[in-house]
Amino acid sequence: MPSITIPAKQTVALVRNLGGPVEFVNDYPVPKPGQDEVLAKVLYTGVCQSDLHTRAGTAAGADGKLITAIKLPHVGGHEGVGRIIALGTGLPERDPSIQVGGSAGLRCEFCLAGTEQYCQGVGDFKPTNHLHHEDGAFQEYICLDAGYLTLLPPDADPILTAPTLCAGLTAYKAVNNAELQVGDWLAVVGAGGGLGQYAVLYAKARGAHVIGIDSGKDKQRLIESFGALFLDFRKTRDVVAEVQTVTNGGANAVIVTAGSSAAFAQAASMLKIGGSLYCVGIPPGGGHIETTVAEIVIKGLKIQGNLVGSLKECLEAVQLVTSGSVKPKVFVRPFGDLPKVYDELEKGDIAGRVVLKIGDDPGPNVGLTSNL
């Protein structure tokens, strides 16, 4: 059995102050798993727009105000895939399904209803996300709540699975909510980004026709490679009119994945009567929808928000990727490229999703020695 030594210190990508730079620290303590926790060795993690907003201090809550209750110093990252290398006290007896060597994704009333992504924390229990209140996947080792692990199938590719845990899941949820049928039309605003590409792919897997709206040659090539139509919003004189023409009266649904208020400005006008607008991307500072009440009422439009998805939906989204039905475009970059990736995200220069390689996989049969 191969052995792995758990060190006392590790390398993390640290942000000391909101809006400050990313600093790589090599002597950050490796956490010890407590009761009902596991310690995982992080292998890969996607880089999400939400991580960028949290670092910059521009992430907004449901009230539209900036989120200030963020753990500082802060280690971001919430699209991680890792290998479980240690279990907290008593966990093997309480949950035999969680074992050392297993592959895991980092991810009250909400849990009981299968909507755990909305949990804000109850009493002494923390919220079920890793965006703000604790360290995320931009580190070599991470402690995770055993009750909110995504235990991945053995054949799941960690590189493709990492971004599917957030970007893919969120898009999958929105496409499911749209209840698209074969031959329906979907317009995806921000289609060439890490999240938008998944919306295109999951919709195509359901047999829908898709119009991808974005800008730039790289994103055009990406969207067209998926078999979708592409509209460059910088070059198209009237995007709404073009969508209405192509779809013969409007799309059945529009999914906005771009984190920009401008992306929402005309989205509802692309819909047919009775169509649905699905809001996914969150602009810095919260953003606003500029659709008139008159248009919503007269066209009978529906507007819905989508915040990732449940653990069950996560596994469904991963399965479609594992089976090859959905093939996202993913670029693997070294951990040290994180500041560059943030810059590229801010400029909108990334077509697809960047995944950082954090560590080497010790494999499912892990023998442990510890310096904790």
C-alpha positions as CSV (number, residue, x, y, z in Angstrom):
1,M,0.0,0.0,0.0
2,P,1.5,3.4,-1.0
3,S,2.0,5.8,1.9
4,I,1.4,9.5,2.2
5,T,2.9,11.7,4.8
6,I,0.6,14.5,6.1
7,P,2.8,17.5,6.6
8,A,2.4,20.1,9.3
9,K,2.6,23.0,6.9
10,Q,1.3,23.6,3.3
11,T,1.2,26.1,0.5
12,V,-2.0,28.2,0.1
13,A,-3.1,31.2,-2.0
14,L,-3.9,33.8,0.6
15,V,-5.7,37.1,0.4
16,R,-5.0,39.2,3.6
17,N,-7.5,42.0,2.8
18,L,-10.5,42.3,0.5
19,G,-9.3,43.8,-2.7
20,G,-5.7,42.9,-1.9
21,P,-3.3,40.7,-4.0
22,V,-3.1,36.9,-3.9
23,E,-0.1,35.9,-1.9
24,F,1.4,32.4,-1.9
25,V,2.3,31.3,1.6
26,N,4.3,28.2,2.2
27,D,4.0,27.7,5.9
28,Y,0.2,27.8,6.4
29,P,-0.9,25.1,9.0
30,V,-2.4,21.9,7.7
31,P,-5.8,21.6,9.5
32,K,-6.7,18.7,11.6
33,P,-10.1,17.0,11.0
34,G,-12.5,17.3,13.9
35,Q,-15.6,15.3,14.6
36,D,-17.6,14.6,11.5
37,E,-14.9,16.1,9.3
38,V,-12.4,14.7,6.8
39,L,-9.0,15.8,5.7
40,A,-8.6,15.8,1.9
41,K,-5.6,16.3,-0.3
42,V,-6.7,18.8,-3.0
43,L,-5.9,17.6,-6.5
44,Y,-7.6,20.1,-8.9
45,T,-9.8,23.1,-8.5
46,G,-11.7,25.3,-10.9
47,V,-11.4,29.1,-10.7
48,C,-14.9,30.7,-10.6
49,Q,-16.0,34.3,-11.0
50,S,-17.4,34.1,-7.5
51,D,-13.9,33.5,-6.1
52,L,-12.8,36.7,-8.0
53,H,-15.7,38.7,-6.5
54,T,-15.0,37.4,-3.0
55,R,-11.3,38.3,-3.2
56,A,-12.1,41.8,-4.6
57,G,-14.7,42.5,-1.9
58,T,-17.5,42.9,-4.5
59,A,-19.6,39.9,-3.7
60,A,-23.1,40.9,-2.8
61,G,-25.8,39.2,-0.6
62,A,-29.5,38.8,-1.2
63,D,-30.1,42.3,0.1
64,G,-27.8,43.8,-2.6
65,K,-25.3,44.9,0.0
66,L,-21.6,43.9,-0.2
67,I,-20.8,40.8,1.9
68,T,-18.3,41.9,4.6
69,A,-18.5,38.8,6.9
70,I,-15.7,37.1,5.1
71,K,-13.0,35.1,6.9
72,L,-9.7,37.0,6.8
73,P,-7.1,36.2,5.8
74,H,-9.0,34.3,3.1
75,V,-8.2,31.2,1.1
76,G,-10.6,31.0,-1.8
77,G,-11.7,28.2,-4.1
78,H,-14.9,26.2,-4.1
79,E,-14.6,23.9,-7.1
80,G,-12.1,21.4,-5.7
81,V,-11.7,17.7,-6.1
82,G,-9.5,15.9,-3.6
83,R,-8.6,12.5,-2.2
84,I,-9.7,11.8,1.4
85,I,-6.6,11.0,3.5
86,A,-7.8,11.2,7.1
87,L,-11.1,10.9,9.0
88,G,-12.2,12.8,12.1
89,T,-12.8,11.1,15.4
90,G,-15.6,8.5,15.3
91,L,-16.5,9.1,11.7
92,P,-15.8,5.6,10.4
93,E,-18.3,4.2,12.9
94,R,-21.0,6.8,12.1
95,D,-20.7,6.7,8.3
96,P,-18.8,3.7,6.8
97,S,-19.5,5.0,3.3
98,I,-16.8,7.7,3.9
99,Q,-13.4,6.0,3.6
100,V,-9.7,7.1,3.3
101,G,-8.8,7.0,-0.4
102,G,-12.2,8.0,-1.6
103,S,-12.6,10.8,-4.1
104,A,-14.6,13.8,-2.9
105,G,-15.9,17.0,-4.2
106,L,-15.7,20.1,-2.0
107,R,-19.1,21.6,-1.8
108,C,-32.1,22.1,8.9
109,E,-35.0,22.7,6.6
110,F,-33.0,23.3,3.4
111,C,-31.1,20.0,3.7
112,L,-34.3,18.1,4.3
113,A,-35.9,19.7,1.3
114,G,-32.9,18.9,-1.0
115,T,-32.1,22.7,-1.3
116,E,-29.0,22.7,1.0
117,Q,-27.3,25.2,-1.3
118,Y,-29.6,27.9,0.3
119,C,-28.6,27.1,3.9
120,Q,-27.3,30.1,5.8
121,G,-26.3,28.2,8.9
122,V,-28.4,27.3,11.9
123,G,-27.2,27.8,15.5
124,D,-23.7,26.3,15.8
125,F,-23.9,24.8,12.3
126,K,-22.0,26.6,9.5
127,P,-23.6,27.3,6.1
128,T,-23.0,24.5,3.6
129,N,-20.7,26.5,1.2
130,H,-17.1,27.5,1.3
131,L,-17.2,30.9,-0.3
132,H,-16.9,33.2,2.6
133,H,-16.7,31.8,6.1
134,E,-13.8,29.3,5.9
135,D,-10.8,28.3,3.8
136,G,-11.5,26.9,0.3
137,A,-9.7,24.8,-2.3
138,F,-6.8,27.1,-3.1
139,Q,-4.6,25.1,-0.7
140,E,-3.0,21.7,-0.7
141,Y,-5.0,20.2,2.2
142,I,-8.5,21.0,3.4
143,C,-10.9,19.9,6.1
144,L,-14.5,19.3,5.0
145,D,-17.8,18.6,6.7
146,A,-18.5,14.9,6.2
147,G,-22.2,15.6,6.0
148,Y,-21.8,17.8,2.8
149,L,-19.3,15.8,0.8
150,T,-19.9,14.8,-2.8
151,L,-18.5,11.3,-2.9
152,L,-17.5,10.9,-6.5
153,P,-17.7,7.7,-8.6
154,P,-14.3,6.0,-9.1
155,D,-14.3,6.7,-12.9
156,A,-14.9,10.5,-12.5
157,D,-12.1,12.5,-14.1
158,P,-11.0,15.0,-11.4
159,I,-10.0,17.6,-14.1
160,L,-13.4,17.7,-15.7
161,T,-15.3,17.1,-12.4
162,A,-13.8,20.0,-10.5
163,P,-15.6,22.8,-12.5
164,T,-18.7,20.7,-12.8
165,L,-19.2,20.9,-9.0
166,C,-20.1,24.6,-9.3
167,A,-20.2,25.9,-12.8
168,G,-21.6,22.7,-14.2
169,L,-24.1,22.1,-11.4
170,T,-25.4,25.7,-11.6
171,A,-26.0,25.5,-15.3
172,Y,-27.5,22.0,-15.0
173,K,-29.9,23.3,-12.4
174,A,-30.9,26.2,-14.7
175,V,-31.4,24.0,-17.7
176,N,-33.5,21.6,-15.6
177,N,-35.7,24.4,-14.3
178,A,-36.2,25.6,-17.9
179,E,-37.8,22.2,-18.7
180,L,-36.5,22.3,-22.2
181,Q,-38.0,19.9,-24.7
182,V,-36.5,18.6,-28.0
183,G,-36.6,21.5,-30.5
184,D,-37.1,24.3,-27.9
185,W,-34.9,27.4,-28.2
186,L,-32.5,28.5,-25.4
187,A,-30.4,31.7,-25.5
188,V,-27.4,31.7,-23.2
189,V,-25.9,35.1,-22.4
190,G,-22.3,34.7,-21.5
191,A,-22.1,31.4,-23.3
192,G,-18.4,31.3,-23.9
193,G,-17.4,31.5,-20.2
194,G,-16.8,28.6,-17.8
195,L,-20.4,28.5,-16.6
196,G,-22.1,29.5,-19.9
197,Q,-20.5,26.6,-21.8
198,Y,-22.1,24.1,-19.5
199,A,-25.6,25.7,-20.1
200,V,-25.0,25.3,-23.8
201,L,-23.9,21.7,-23.4
202,Y,-26.6,20.5,-21.0
203,A,-29.3,22.1,-23.2
204,K,-27.9,20.5,-26.3
205,A,-27.9,17.1,-24.5
206,R,-31.6,17.6,-24.0
207,G,-32.1,18.2,-27.7
208,A,-32.7,21.9,-27.5
209,H,-31.5,24.5,-30.1
210,V,-29.1,26.9,-28.5
211,I,-28.0,30.4,-29.3
212,G,-24.8,31.4,-27.5
213,I,-24.3,35.1,-27.0
214,D,-20.8,36.4,-26.2
215,S,-17.9,38.2,-27.8
216,G,-14.6,37.2,-29.4
217,K,-13.3,34.7,-31.9
218,D,-12.1,32.2,-29.2
219,K,-15.6,32.1,-27.7
220,Q,-17.2,31.9,-31.1
221,R,-15.1,28.8,-32.0
222,L,-15.9,27.2,-28.7
223,I,-19.7,27.7,-28.9
224,E,-19.8,26.7,-32.6
225,S,-17.8,23.5,-31.8
226,F,-20.7,22.5,-29.5
227,G,-23.1,22.8,-32.4
228,A,-24.8,26.0,-31.2
229,L,-25.3,29.2,-33.1
230,F,-23.2,32.2,-32.0
231,L,-24.0,35.9,-31.8
232,D,-21.3,38.4,-31.0
233,F,-23.0,41.1,-29.0
234,R,-20.3,43.6,-30.0
235,K,-20.8,43.0,-33.7
236,T,-24.5,42.3,-33.9
237,R,-26.5,45.5,-34.6
238,D,-29.6,44.4,-32.7
239,V,-29.1,41.2,-30.6
240,V,-32.8,41.0,-29.5
241,A,-34.1,41.3,-33.1
242,E,-31.6,38.7,-34.3
243,V,-32.8,36.2,-31.6
244,Q,-36.4,36.9,-32.3
245,T,-35.8,36.3,-36.0
246,V,-33.7,33.1,-35.6
247,T,-36.2,31.6,-33.1
248,N,-39.3,32.7,-35.0
249,G,-40.7,34.9,-32.2
250,G,-38.5,34.4,-29.3
251,A,-36.6,31.9,-27.2
252,N,-38.4,29.5,-24.8
253,A,-35.8,30.4,-22.2
254,V,-32.9,32.6,-21.6
255,I,-30.1,31.8,-19.2
256,V,-27.8,34.7,-18.2
257,T,-24.5,33.3,-16.9
258,A,-22.5,36.5,-17.3
259,G,-21.7,38.5,-14.1
260,S,-22.6,41.8,-15.6
261,S,-25.7,44.0,-15.2
262,A,-25.5,44.8,-18.9
263,A,-26.0,41.1,-19.7
264,F,-29.4,41.3,-18.1
265,A,-30.6,44.5,-19.7
266,Q,-32.2,43.0,-22.9
267,A,-32.4,39.3,-21.9
268,A,-36.1,39.2,-21.2
269,S,-36.8,40.8,-24.6
270,M,-35.3,37.8,-26.3
271,L,-38.1,35.6,-24.9
272,K,-41.3,34.5,-26.6
273,I,-44.7,35.0,-24.9
274,G,-44.7,32.8,-21.7
275,G,-40.9,32.4,-21.8
276,S,-38.7,32.2,-18.8
277,L,-35.6,34.1,-17.7
278,Y,-33.1,32.3,-15.5
279,C,-30.6,34.5,-13.6
280,V,-27.3,32.8,-12.8
281,G,-24.4,35.3,-13.0
282,I,-24.2,37.8,-10.2
283,P,-22.8,41.2,-11.1
284,P,-20.4,42.9,-8.7
285,G,-22.4,44.8,-6.1
286,G,-25.5,42.7,-6.9
287,G,-26.7,44.2,-10.1
288,H,-30.2,45.0,-11.4
289,I,-32.6,43.7,-14.0
290,E,-33.9,46.5,-16.2
291,T,-36.9,44.7,-17.7
292,T,-40.1,46.7,-17.5
293,V,-43.0,45.5,-15.5
294,A,-45.1,46.1,-18.6
295,E,-43.1,43.5,-20.6
296,I,-43.2,41.0,-17.8
297,V,-47.0,41.3,-17.5
298,I,-48.0,41.6,-21.2
299,K,-45.8,38.7,-22.3
300,G,-46.5,36.6,-19.2
301,L,-42.8,36.1,-18.5
302,K,-41.3,34.1,-15.6
303,I,-38.1,35.1,-13.8
304,Q,-36.2,32.7,-11.6
305,G,-32.9,32.7,-9.8
306,N,-30.6,29.7,-9.7
307,L,-28.0,29.1,-7.0
308,V,-26.0,26.0,-7.8
309,G,-28.0,22.8,-6.9
310,S,-28.5,20.0,-4.5
311,L,-26.1,17.1,-3.9
312,K,-28.4,14.8,-5.9
313,E,-28.3,17.2,-8.9
314,C,-24.5,17.5,-8.5
315,L,-24.1,13.8,-9.0
316,E,-26.4,13.9,-12.0
317,A,-24.4,16.8,-13.6
318,V,-21.1,14.9,-12.9
319,Q,-22.5,11.7,-14.4
320,L,-23.3,13.4,-17.7
321,V,-19.7,14.6,-17.9
322,T,-18.3,11.2,-16.9
323,S,-20.4,9.4,-19.5
324,G,-19.2,11.8,-22.2
325,S,-22.6,13.2,-23.0
326,V,-21.3,16.6,-21.9
327,K,-17.7,17.6,-22.8
328,P,-16.7,21.0,-21.3
329,K,-13.7,22.8,-22.5
330,V,-11.2,22.8,-19.6
331,F,-7.6,24.2,-19.5
332,V,-5.3,22.9,-16.8
333,R,-2.9,25.5,-15.4
334,P,-0.4,25.4,-12.5
335,F,-1.4,26.6,-9.0
336,G,0.9,29.6,-9.3
337,D,-1.1,30.9,-12.2
338,L,-4.0,31.9,-10.0
339,P,-3.3,35.7,-10.1
340,K,-3.0,35.6,-13.9
341,V,-6.2,33.6,-14.2
342,Y,-8.0,36.3,-12.0
343,D,-6.7,39.0,-14.4
344,E,-7.9,37.1,-17.4
345,L,-11.3,36.5,-15.9
346,E,-11.7,40.2,-15.2
347,K,-10.9,40.9,-18.8
348,G,-13.2,38.2,-20.1
349,D,-10.4,36.5,-21.9
350,I,-11.0,32.9,-21.0
351,A,-13.1,30.8,-23.3
352,G,-14.1,27.8,-21.2
353,R,-12.9,27.0,-17.7
354,V,-9.5,27.1,-16.1
355,V,-8.6,24.3,-13.6
356,L,-5.6,24.6,-11.4
357,K,-3.5,21.6,-10.6
358,I,-2.9,21.7,-6.8
359,G,-1.3,18.3,-6.0
360,D,-0.6,14.8,-7.2
361,D,-3.1,12.1,-6.5
362,P,-1.9,9.6,-3.9
363,G,-4.4,7.0,-5.3
364,P,-7.3,5.2,-3.6
365,N,-5.2,2.9,-1.5
366,V,-3.6,5.4,0.8
367,G,-1.4,4.4,3.7
368,L,-0.8,7.3,6.1
369,T,2.0,8.7,8.2
370,S,1.5,12.0,9.9
371,N,3.5,15.0,11.0
372,L,0.4,16.8,12.3
